[in-house]
Amino acid sequence: MEAELAKGLAAHGWEDQRWTLARIKTVIGRCFHMACTIQGVRKLLARNGWSWQVPARRAMERDDEAVAGWGKEVWPCAEGWRRPVEPGSSSRTKPDSP
């Protein structure tokens, strides 16, 4: 399976560089003629040391200037929409309880 995944997405018919559990499930079905669930694929990958975490390299399409601009212009606007912290109840059904 690792050899098939190492070939990359283009070798399996996808144009972008984003592996998903559904795509891995499709590759397993095509190459090994096995049917499995999405959760089964996730568990199989976890057992073999694969992670859904951040990739080791940055994408070639990444635009660092656009990322920096988003952080300066868009994020402060999104950050301002937070609800102010106020004391509240720990119970939704009994609002007066502490």
N, C-alpha and C positions, 0 to 999 in steps of 0.2 A: 504494500500500500504506500509506503514512504517513497518508493521509486516512482510510482505513478503521480503522487502529489508533487514530487520534485520536478517533474516534467513541466509543470506550470499549467495555468488555466488555458492558455492559447492552444496547447497540445490537446486539450479536451473539449475545445470548441467555444470557449468564452473569451470575449474580447477584453474585458476589464481585469484588474489584478486583485479581485476580492474573493477569497475563499469563504464559502458559507457552509454550514452543516448540510443544507439541502444539496449543494453542489457536490460535496464530498460523498454524500449518500448516492448521488447519481453516478459518480465515478466508481464507487464500490459495486454498484449494480451492473454497470457496463463491463468492468474489467474482471470481476470475480463472480458474476452471475449470482449474487446474493442479495436478498432483500433485508433491509434493516430499518429501524425507526430512527428519527432524528436524535432522540435521547440515546439510542444505542450507539450512534456515531459519536456523540459527545463523550460517552463513557469510554469508547474504544480509543479515542484520541487522548483522553486524560490518562488512561492506562499506559499509553505509549509515550507519555511525557510531553505531548503537544499542549499548547496553551492558547487561549483566545486573546491573550494580552497583546500589547503593542508590538509591531514587527521590529526586527533588528535594524532594518534600514528604513529610511524615509522614502516615500513614493517619488518617482521621477517627476510626476506631474505637480508636485507640491510647489506652491507659490508663497515663499516666505514673506514677501512684501504684503500680499493680501492677508496673510495670517496676522501679521503685525498690525495692519490697518484695522482688522476686525477687532483685535484686542483693545485698540485705543478708541474706536468709534462705536462699535455695536455693543460690546460687553458692558460698558458703564450704563448704557440705557437699559439693558436687561437686568443689571444688578439693582437698579433703582426700583424695580417692581416688587421687591420683597415686602412681605407683610411685616409691619413692625412687631417686635416681640412684646407681648403683653402677658400678664399673669392670666391663667385660665384654669379650667377644670380638667381633672384627669379622667373624667367620665363624660361620655356623650349623652348618656341617658339620665344622669343625675348631675346637672350642671353645678349644683351647690356643694357637692362633695369635694374635699381637697385632693 
